[in-house]
Amino acid sequence: MVRSRVLRDWLPEFRPVSSRGPGSCGSTWASTATADIDRYKLYRRNNTAYEQVTKERMRSPKATVCQIHLALVACGYEGPPPEFGELWASLFAPVAAVVRPGRAA
């Protein structure tokens, strides 16, 4: 959800379609895959543009975000392009590097 929050900061119109992934919330791969297939079928049937972000695409996160931005622009988005500054870098840093140390008791 942190990444969704960050994307909403960059692109206020961003609305995540689903935060569920295979095996989440007790689901099985098959049930999740079937739900995904059905959901994407509905998008196509209703001519709703969507971008699928896969593990393969996330091997190059900046390129993926740029592709999503281009898709949004193609659908009429007029906001600024994403910025890849310190906040972006923190998404890929080790947790210990971005979490504040605990308070002394």
C-alpha positions as CSV (number, residue, x, y, z in Angstrom):
1,M,0.0,0.0,0.0
2,V,3.0,2.4,0.5
3,R,3.7,2.3,-3.2
4,S,0.0,3.1,-4.0
5,R,0.2,6.0,-1.6
6,V,3.4,7.3,-3.3
7,L,1.8,6.9,-6.7
8,R,-1.2,8.9,-5.5
9,D,1.2,11.6,-4.4
10,W,2.8,11.7,-7.9
11,L,-0.4,11.1,-9.8
12,P,-3.4,12.3,-7.8
13,E,-5.8,10.6,-10.2
14,F,-4.2,7.2,-9.6
15,R,-6.5,4.6,-8.2
16,P,-5.1,1.1,-7.7
17,V,-7.3,-1.5,-9.3
18,S,-6.4,-4.2,-6.8
19,S,-3.8,-4.7,-4.1
20,R,-4.3,-8.4,-4.0
21,G,-1.8,-10.8,-5.4
22,P,-1.6,-14.5,-5.8
23,G,-1.8,-16.3,-2.5
24,S,-3.0,-13.2,-0.5
25,C,-5.8,-13.4,2.0
26,G,-5.9,-17.2,1.9
27,S,-6.7,-17.3,-1.8
28,T,-5.1,-19.9,-4.1
29,W,-3.2,-19.1,-7.3
30,A,-6.0,-20.6,-9.4
31,S,-8.8,-18.6,-7.8
32,T,-6.8,-15.4,-8.0
33,A,-5.8,-16.1,-11.6
34,T,-9.5,-16.8,-12.5
35,A,-10.6,-13.6,-10.8
36,D,-7.9,-11.6,-12.7
37,I,-8.9,-13.1,-16.0
38,D,-12.5,-12.2,-15.3
39,R,-11.7,-8.7,-14.2
40,Y,-9.5,-8.0,-17.3
41,K,-12.2,-9.4,-19.5
42,L,-14.7,-6.8,-18.1
43,Y,-12.2,-4.0,-18.7
44,R,-11.8,-5.1,-22.3
45,R,-15.6,-5.5,-22.8
46,N,-16.2,-2.0,-21.4
47,N,-13.3,-0.5,-23.4
48,T,-11.6,0.5,-20.1
49,A,-7.9,1.2,-20.5
50,Y,-5.6,-0.6,-18.0
51,E,-2.0,-1.4,-17.5
52,Q,-0.8,-4.7,-16.0
53,V,2.2,-4.4,-13.7
54,T,3.9,-7.7,-13.4
55,K,6.9,-8.9,-11.6
56,E,8.7,-9.0,-14.9
57,R,7.9,-5.3,-15.6
58,M,8.9,-4.3,-12.1
59,R,12.5,-5.4,-12.9
60,S,12.6,-1.9,-14.3
61,P,10.4,0.2,-12.0
62,K,11.2,3.6,-13.5
63,A,10.4,2.3,-17.0
64,T,7.1,0.8,-15.7
65,V,6.0,4.1,-14.0
66,C,6.9,6.0,-17.2
67,Q,4.8,3.5,-19.2
68,I,1.9,4.0,-16.9
69,H,2.3,7.8,-17.1
70,L,2.2,7.6,-20.9
71,A,-1.0,5.5,-20.7
72,L,-2.6,8.0,-18.4
73,V,-1.6,10.9,-20.8
74,A,-3.1,8.9,-23.7
75,C,-6.4,8.8,-21.7
76,G,-6.4,12.6,-21.1
77,Y,-4.3,13.0,-17.9
78,E,-2.7,16.5,-18.0
79,G,-0.7,16.4,-14.8
80,P,3.1,16.4,-14.4
81,P,5.2,13.4,-15.1
82,P,6.5,11.4,-12.2
83,E,9.6,12.6,-10.4
84,F,12.3,10.1,-9.3
85,G,13.9,11.8,-6.4
86,E,14.6,10.9,-2.8
87,L,11.1,9.5,-2.1
88,W,11.4,7.2,-5.1
89,A,14.9,6.0,-3.9
90,S,13.5,5.3,-0.5
91,L,11.0,2.8,-1.9
92,F,13.9,0.5,-2.9
93,A,16.2,1.2,0.0
94,P,16.7,-1.4,2.8
95,V,14.0,-1.0,5.4
96,A,16.6,-0.1,8.1
97,A,17.7,2.9,6.0
98,V,14.2,4.5,5.9
99,V,12.6,3.5,9.2
100,R,13.1,5.8,12.2
101,P,14.8,4.3,15.1
102,G,12.6,3.4,18.1
103,R,12.3,5.8,21.0
104,A,14.4,5.1,24.1
105,A,12.3,3.7,26.9
